[in-house]
Amino acid sequence: MILFNIEKKENKGLNLAFEMPLALRRIVILGGGESGSGAAVLAKKQGFDVFLSDSSEIKPKYRDILEKYGIAYEENGHTEDWILNAGEIIKSPGIPDKIAIIQKIKAKKIPVISEIEFAGRYTKAKMIGITGSNGKTTTTLLTYHILKKAGFNVGLAGNVGDSLALQVAEQNYDYYVIELSSFQLDGMYDFKVDIAILLNITPDHLDRYNYEMRNYIHSKLRILQNQTENDAFIYWNDDPVVSQEIENRKPPVALYPFAEKKAAGVKAYTENNTIIIETLNNTFTMEEELVALTGTHNLYNSLAAGIAAKLLDIKDDIIRQSLSDFKGVEHRLEKVARVRGVEYINDSKATNVNSTWYALQSMKTPTVLILGGTDKGNDYSEIEPLVLNRCRALVFLGTDNSKLHAFFDEKVEIIKDARSMEEAVSQAYEIAHKGDTVLLSPSCASFDLFLNYEDRGRQFKECVRKL
């Protein structure tokens, strides 16, 4: 055994005391957040020589995990010599390929995978994978809610819940419900989901895909890779992109399309205000008005989760109960408060234009819309008709609102700019009339003014409650 004990370098936080036979294959993890720390624990437990590197400071909760397991790590920068000698790299999904260290890794032809791909090697659990531009989190949590209520030994992972790798390392679940972003799918090669759900594909994250929609579509469809005729693919039948891809690819998998209305081949739909789901197990029905989630987009989410539940042979009574008592997702069309007759709704999770489209579609009163942030190649023409028809005013919340002004100026009478959430809420409060709705649905990423969309949503709620 060789003991490494390297002193801290200036301007870097390092913890490099560990014992490991050098003959073991070396794995380097980039990113010390939820997925990275979890992958490090699993790699350590599997006997690898593990090193984790983060360009920023690692949060105390994740640093504690690394130190608990004696995992070597660095923070506040990458040391190339300790990274480029890896046999394999596990990259956190938030790290773009364009940064210098990734380009050097690729130049050396070191394999780069996701934490999900790595974790899948060490479990035989059944996988329910859920992706789409919008609705992933709601559908993931709803599906997990149904399985838990049915008594399944199930874990929640991906973009929600704990790291899949950490759960594989420390738990023994029979099923996992996993929310999969396109970034996670990009790093998956041999991983297979038993039940795949693809809710929709609309422009999002195009800044990560060279502003090429084709690249983004290809990433989303990776959820189909490795599926066989024994697996299931659940998808929105009316999404033109998805339908065309299915026609072109003809995947060797059992297809379960869903739609708002009955059509040829559709397995889940509504008819006479009743939800109907048809599978080989039997036909499930439920009054639409009993479903807890409202809005057309949530109908689709409920249909997709319901199909997955039926394929797992969960009893109809359990599915009905679960669909009727599900509480929804924070920051997704979340009612915050009613102040002087004005409803305030937090939809901070709307980080793309299509998500804001769904939010506006569900508005029944004149709306003051707060939008803006870090633009990801957005095309606002998708929401233009709804904005013109339903919005009393717009409040642009961001450090650079020039693209929003270029599109909406001269089309909407009242437009205000804000550089903080407090300012945005204050302006919306002044503009809104009794009976209106103030809707935070930004269409953009949050990183110009906020830590993340959760921080943005929490600040919105705090400001509203101070009115």
JOKAZI-V497660 format. One record per pair of residues at least 24 apart in sequence whose C-alpha atoms are under 8 Angstrom apart, sorted by the first residue. I is the first residue (numbers start at 0). J is the second residue. Records with the same first field share a line. If there is no record, write none. Layout:
I=J / J
This chain:
10=75
11=73 / 74 / 75 / 76
12=56 / 73 / 74 / 75
13=71 / 72 / 73 / 74
14=71 / 72 / 73
15=70 / 71 / 72 / 73
16=69 / 71
17=69 / 70 / 71
19=48
20=48
21=48
23=47 / 48
24=48 / 85 / 86
25=49 / 50 / 84 / 85 / 86 / 87
26=50 / 85 / 86 / 87 / 88 / 89
27=51 / 52 / 82 / 85 / 86 / 87 / 88 / 89
28=52 / 88 / 89 / 90 / 91
29=53 / 88 / 89 / 90 / 91
30=54 / 90 / 91 / 94
31=57 / 58 / 61 / 62
32=57 / 58 / 61 / 91
33=61 / 161 / 162
34=91 / 114 / 162 / 163 / 164
35=89 / 90 / 91 / 114
36=61 / 64 / 65 / 165
37=114 / 162 / 163 / 164 / 165 / 166
38=89 / 114 / 117 / 118 / 162 / 164 / 165
39=65 / 70
40=64 / 65 / 68 / 70 / 164 / 165 / 168
41=118 / 164 / 165 / 167 / 168
43=68 / 70
44=168
50=81 / 82
52=76 / 77 / 78 / 82
53=77
83=107 / 109
85=109
86=110
87=111 / 112
88=112
89=113 / 114 / 117
90=114 / 186
92=182 / 183
93=182
95=207
111=186
112=186 / 187 / 188
113=183 / 184 / 185 / 186 / 187
114=163 / 164 / 183
115=157 / 163 / 164 / 183 / 187 / 190
116=186 / 187 / 188 / 189 / 190
117=164
118=163 / 164 / 167
119=164 / 190
120=190
121=167
122=167
123=173
124=172 / 173 / 174 / 175
125=173 / 174 / 175 / 192 / 193
126=174 / 175 / 176 / 177 / 191 / 192 / 193 / 194
127=174 / 175 / 176 / 177 / 192 / 193 / 194 / 195 / 196
128=176 / 177 / 178 / 179 / 192 / 193 / 194 / 195 / 196 / 222
129=176 / 177 / 178 / 179 / 195 / 196 / 197 / 198
130=178 / 179 / 180 / 181 / 196 / 197 / 198 / 219 / 222
131=180 / 197 / 198 / 199 / 200 / 219
132=198 / 199 / 200 / 201 / 202 / 203
133=198 / 199 / 200 / 353 / 354
134=198 / 296 / 297 / 300
135=178 / 179 / 198
136=178 / 328
137=300 / 327 / 328
138=300 / 301 / 303 / 304
139=176 / 177 / 178 / 304
140=328
141=301 / 304 / 321 / 322 / 325 / 327
142=176 / 304 / 305 / 307 / 308
143=176
144=321 / 325
145=308 / 317 / 318 / 321 / 322
146=308 / 313
148=317 / 321
149=313 / 314 / 317
180=219
181=215 / 218 / 219
182=218
184=218 / 219 / 221 / 222
185=218 / 221
187=221
188=224
189=225
190=225
191=222 / 223 / 224 / 225 / 226
192=222 / 223 / 225 / 226 / 230
193=226 / 229 / 230 / 231
194=230 / 231 / 232 / 233 / 307
195=222 / 223 / 231 / 232 / 233
196=232 / 233 / 234 / 303
197=222 / 232 / 233 / 234 / 235
198=233 / 234 / 235 / 299 / 300 / 303
199=234 / 235 / 238 / 241
200=238 / 240 / 241
201=353
202=351 / 352 / 353 / 377
203=351 / 352 / 375 / 376 / 377
204=375 / 376
205=375 / 376
206=375 / 376
210=376
223=250
226=251 / 252
227=251 / 252
228=252 / 253
229=253
231=255
232=256
233=257 / 303 / 306 / 307
234=303
235=299
236=265
255=306
257=299 / 302 / 303
258=299
259=295 / 298 / 299
267=302 / 303 / 306
268=302
274=302
276=302 / 305 / 306
277=306
278=306 / 309 / 310
280=309 / 310 / 312
283=309 / 315
285=319
289=322 / 323
290=322 / 323 / 324
291=322 / 323 / 324 / 325 / 326
292=322 / 323 / 325 / 326 / 327
294=361
295=357 / 361
296=357
330=453 / 456
332=358
335=460 / 463
336=463 / 464
338=466
339=433
340=432 / 433 / 434 / 435
341=431 / 432 / 433 / 434 / 435 / 436 / 437
342=434 / 435 / 436 / 437
343=436 / 437 / 438 / 463
344=436 / 437 / 438 / 439
345=438 / 439 / 440 / 456 / 459 / 460
346=438 / 439 / 440 / 441 / 456
347=439 / 440 / 441 / 452 / 453 / 455 / 456
348=440 / 452 / 453 / 456
349=440 / 441 / 442 / 443
350=440 / 441 / 442 / 443 / 444 / 445 / 452
351=375 / 377 / 441 / 442 / 443 / 444
352=377 / 378 / 379 / 381 / 382 / 442 / 443
353=381 / 382 / 442
354=440 / 442
355=382 / 440 / 441 / 442
356=381 / 382 / 385
358=440
359=385 / 386 / 389
360=385
362=389 / 436
364=389 / 434 / 435 / 436
365=389 / 390 / 391 / 434 / 435 / 436
366=390 / 391 / 392 / 431 / 435 / 436 / 437 / 438
367=391 / 392 / 393 / 394 / 427 / 430 / 431 / 435 / 436 / 437 / 438
368=392 / 393 / 394 / 437 / 438 / 439 / 440
369=393 / 394 / 395 / 396 / 423 / 427 / 437 / 438 / 439 / 440 / 441
370=394 / 395 / 396 / 439 / 440 / 441 / 442 / 443
371=395 / 396 / 397 / 400 / 403 / 441 / 442 / 443
372=396 / 397 / 398 / 399 / 400 / 441 / 442 / 443 / 444 / 445 / 446 / 447 / 448
373=397 / 443 / 444 / 445 / 446 / 447
374=443 / 444
375=443 / 444
377=442 / 443
379=406
387=411
391=431
392=430
394=423 / 426 / 427
395=423
396=420 / 423 / 441
397=447 / 448
398=447 / 448
418=448
419=448
420=455 / 458 / 459 / 462
421=458 / 459 / 462
424=459 / 462 / 463
